[in-house]
Each structure stands twice: as C-alpha cells, then as structure tokens.
Amino acid sequence: MEKNKIADIVMKLFLYGDMCKMIHYSTEKMHGHKLCDEVRDTITEFADDLAEKGFGHTGKPDFSDFSLKLSLNSSNDIAVICKNAVKLVEDLRKEIEDNDEYSGIVSIIDDFKSDMAQKIYLANFDNVSTERLNECVKKALNKVIRENAEVYSTSNWKADGNLGNLKPGTVVDDDVIEELLGALPPATYSNSCFQPGEPETHYRGVPLYRTFKRSENGSWVYVGLMCLQKQNKTVNQHV
C-alpha cells in the first residue's frame, strides 16, 4: 500500500463529496437536498478516516503528495457518485485484504460500502418513483374511461375505515383530497402533487408519504408511497 495511492484516493473522495454539494445546489427535490448532504458527509468522513489509518501505516505524507489535478468522472446523479466512490476503494481493498496488518482499513471500507449501498437504494428509489409517476396516472385515467371504473370517494373511505385499501393507480374524488387537506397541514401541496401531513411509514429513516398526482384533466390519482416532494408556497393556503 503506497502513500501516493492513499493520497490520490483521499483527494478523489473529497472531490466526489464536492460533487454532492453541486447536486444539492441544483436539485429541486427537498429529499434530494437532504440525501446529497448525507452522501457528502458519509464520503468525507470516510475519506478522513481512511487518511488517518492509511497514513498511519505508510507514514505522514508531504503536502506535495496531494494533487487537485486528478482525472475524475463527474455526474449529476447522486447514485452514480456513490458507485464511483465505492469503485475507487474496491481495488485498494483487494490489494490489502489478505494482510492482517491492514484489517482495520478493510473494516472501514466494508462499512463504507454498506453505507453507500443504502444511499444508492434511496437515490434510485426516488428516481424510479418519479419516472413511473406519469405512466401510473395515464393508466389510471384510461381504466376509468375504458372500464367505467369507480372513482374512490369519501363513501369508499368511510366503508374501508382508512386508506389502507387504496391502491396505486386509483382515481380519487376531489372530496377525499379536501378532507385530507382539512385534517392536517399537508407535507406537500401544489397544482400537480399532494402529500398528507404525516408520513405513512419510514424506510431506513426516510419518511414515505401517500402521494396523489393531478392529471392533465384535473383528476387526482393515487400513485403510492413516495419520498417528500418539493414544497410549494401554496401550502400556506391550507394551514
């Protein structure tokens, strides 16, 4: 394990952390802001830990051992940055995994890979949910037109006792939305998206909300559980 190699890896990790901040500043999703900061903190904390342990074995580096002139693939996808950061340290792990002297470094690399796997899941979950949103709305409206399917009403809600039977792709009556808006200040409300004020569940610490999307013809469609969407100033009209 060479000193210069550790120095290069550490500097690249810090640059990946800076990319996370670039995405943070440019994304419109509230959940995306938080996730970018979490990924950045995880990467930079690991980089610092790796530097301390790595240079503990190789000896203290000189200032000249570090360089900002590094070849690095940039991306505006937080999941890609996580994968690139993991790939960066996987070769180092393979190089030292059979040497018990470096077991502490192998351990922090494994912990880092586990943390990144969770962040990748959350990033991909948000992207997939967004991509499928409009398709879900279109299918729901086509079903209503084609099969004369029933629109979910307040009567259905009262008969069910809760919204547990509400399936993604169900067209929802405006009265249901109005009652939900009146119950609690919404977590998200705009002309195109509504999420009630309390999360339905959590996944790995991330709150997931029942999410309703307004279609082009004005109908509300339930699209399932999603991360918090972008807040809108119109939320204050319902507080």
QUIUR-V292297 format. One record per helix or strand. SS is the DSSP state (H for helix, E for strand). FROM is the first residue (numbers start at 1). LEN is the number of residues. If there is no record, write none. Layout:
ss->SS from->FROM len->LEN
ss->SS from->FROM len->LEN
This chain:
ss->H from->3 len->24
ss->H from->30 len->29
ss->H from->63 len->3
ss->H from->78 len->19
ss->H from->100 len->48
ss->E from->152 len->1
ss->H from->154 len->7
ss->E from->170 len->3
ss->H from->174 len->10
ss->E from->188 len->2
ss->E from->193 len->3
ss->E from->201 len->3
ss->E from->206 len->9
ss->E from->220 len->7
ss->H from->233 len->6
